[in-house]
Amino acid sequence: MFDLERQERIIVIFLVLALVLGLGLSAYRYSRSKVTVQIGRFNAADHSRGNALVRRQINVNEASSEELESLAGIGKALAGRIVEYRARNGYFISKEEVKKVNGIGPALFDRIKDDITTE
């Protein structure tokens, strides 16, 4: 069907492998950006009125500055420092590593720890 020389076949194979690798990496990044929804605690009276608490966890490894600002106590400047820290040092391994960002101390971390994730 195709009358390709050896070198041309190698190039075609390389391009196909690069395409498959790129698609695989895109699928992996997409799977890591999922939103985690967590059902919070609620009492029976709230549940009967349909007021169950739904909390969305923010992935600090993927979130934009605007998404980080939705966390309690995180303003524009601190959200920018989180994004900058992540760009310089790579993904956060654990939630506790967020405390290494200048401006996030133990008190603020305690306020946001249930609202963030690293997965």
Secondary structure by P-SEA (a helix, b strand, c coil): cccccaaaaaaaaaaaaaaaaaaaaaaaaaaaabbbbbbccccaaaaaacccbbbbbbcccccccccccccccccaaaaaaaaaaaaacccccccccccccccccaaaaaacccccccc
